[in-house]
Amino acid sequence: MFGIAKAETEEAKAESAEQAWAGLKLLEEAFAKLSKGKAFFGGDTIGYVDIALGAYLGWAKVIEQMTGLKLLDEEKTPLLAVWAERFCAHEAVKEVMPETEKLMEYAKMRLAK
């Protein structure tokens, strides 16, 4: 994902996006297999895998805003797109999920260096 934000050319951006979507496709398949139709990777409740992957959702939103690319696309990764919304809306998560605008400011500062 970070390769997309750092890409200096449209070609590099497209290549990084394809790599990100290939990884997200694998995660989509893993979610389908592991969740067995339930809400989260491990079942009905948030588990370690959800937390580990959910930690990147704020950055995914930043990259989407910075580049205009939709990473968790309802067509390409429908299960992950719904999982991400469900994860971010969960009572245990919504109060600690960083604000996209603050992450965006930090990202811009880091990219400027």
C-alpha positions as CSV (number, residue, x, y, z in Angstrom):
1,M,0.0,0.0,0.0
2,F,2.7,2.4,0.9
3,G,4.3,1.9,-2.5
4,I,1.2,3.5,-4.1
5,A,1.6,6.6,-2.0
6,K,5.4,6.9,-2.7
7,A,5.1,6.2,-6.4
8,E,6.6,9.0,-8.5
9,T,5.2,8.0,-11.8
10,E,1.8,6.8,-13.0
11,E,3.4,3.5,-14.1
12,A,4.9,2.9,-10.6
13,K,1.6,3.8,-9.0
14,A,-0.3,1.3,-11.3
15,E,2.3,-1.4,-10.5
16,S,2.1,-0.8,-6.8
17,A,-1.7,-0.8,-7.0
18,E,-1.7,-4.2,-8.8
19,Q,0.6,-5.6,-6.1
20,A,-1.7,-4.3,-3.4
21,W,-4.8,-5.8,-5.0
22,A,-3.0,-9.1,-5.5
23,G,-2.3,-9.2,-1.7
24,L,-5.9,-8.1,-0.9
25,K,-7.2,-10.9,-3.1
26,L,-5.3,-13.4,-1.0
27,L,-6.7,-11.8,2.2
28,E,-10.2,-12.0,0.7
29,E,-9.7,-15.7,0.1
30,A,-8.3,-16.2,3.6
31,F,-11.2,-14.3,5.1
32,A,-13.7,-16.5,3.2
33,K,-11.9,-19.6,4.4
34,L,-11.2,-18.7,8.0
35,S,-14.4,-16.8,8.9
36,K,-16.7,-19.6,7.6
37,G,-19.3,-17.0,6.8
38,K,-19.1,-15.2,10.2
39,A,-18.3,-11.5,10.9
40,F,-14.6,-11.7,11.6
41,F,-11.6,-13.7,10.6
42,G,-11.9,-16.0,13.7
43,G,-15.7,-16.1,13.9
44,D,-18.3,-14.0,15.6
45,T,-15.9,-11.8,17.6
46,I,-12.8,-9.7,16.9
47,G,-9.6,-11.7,17.2
48,Y,-5.9,-11.3,16.8
49,V,-5.9,-11.4,13.0
50,D,-8.7,-8.8,12.9
51,I,-6.7,-6.5,15.1
52,A,-3.4,-7.0,13.2
53,L,-5.1,-6.3,9.8
54,G,-7.4,-3.6,11.2
55,A,-4.5,-1.6,12.3
56,Y,-3.8,-0.8,8.6
57,L,-7.3,0.3,7.8
58,G,-6.6,3.9,8.7
59,W,-3.6,4.0,6.4
60,A,-5.7,2.3,3.6
61,K,-8.2,5.2,3.9
62,V,-5.3,7.7,3.7
63,I,-3.9,6.1,0.6
64,E,-7.3,6.0,-1.0
65,Q,-7.8,9.7,-0.4
66,M,-4.2,10.6,-1.5
67,T,-4.3,8.6,-4.7
68,G,-8.0,8.2,-5.6
69,L,-7.6,4.4,-5.7
70,K,-10.2,2.3,-3.9
71,L,-8.2,-0.4,-2.1
72,L,-11.1,-2.2,-0.3
73,D,-13.3,-2.3,-3.3
74,E,-16.8,-3.7,-3.0
75,E,-16.4,-5.4,-6.4
76,K,-12.8,-6.7,-6.1
77,T,-12.8,-7.6,-2.4
78,P,-16.5,-7.6,-1.2
79,L,-15.9,-9.7,1.9
80,L,-13.0,-7.5,3.1
81,A,-14.9,-4.3,2.3
82,V,-17.8,-5.4,4.6
83,W,-15.3,-6.7,7.2
84,A,-13.5,-3.3,7.3
85,E,-16.8,-1.4,7.8
86,R,-17.9,-3.9,10.5
87,F,-14.5,-3.8,12.2
88,C,-14.3,0.0,12.3
89,A,-17.9,0.3,13.6
90,H,-17.3,-2.1,16.4
91,E,-17.6,-0.6,19.9
92,A,-14.1,-1.8,20.8
93,V,-12.6,-0.1,17.8
94,K,-14.4,3.0,16.8
95,E,-13.1,5.1,19.8
96,V,-9.5,4.1,19.1
97,M,-9.4,4.2,15.3
98,P,-7.2,7.2,14.3
99,E,-8.9,10.0,12.3
100,T,-8.1,9.9,8.6
101,E,-7.3,13.6,8.5
102,K,-4.7,13.3,11.3
103,L,-3.1,10.3,9.6
104,M,-3.2,12.3,6.3
105,E,-1.3,15.2,7.8
106,Y,1.3,12.8,9.2
107,A,1.6,11.0,5.9
108,K,2.1,14.3,4.0
109,M,4.8,15.3,6.5
110,R,6.6,12.0,6.1
111,L,6.4,12.0,2.3
112,A,7.8,15.6,2.2
113,K,11.0,14.4,4.0
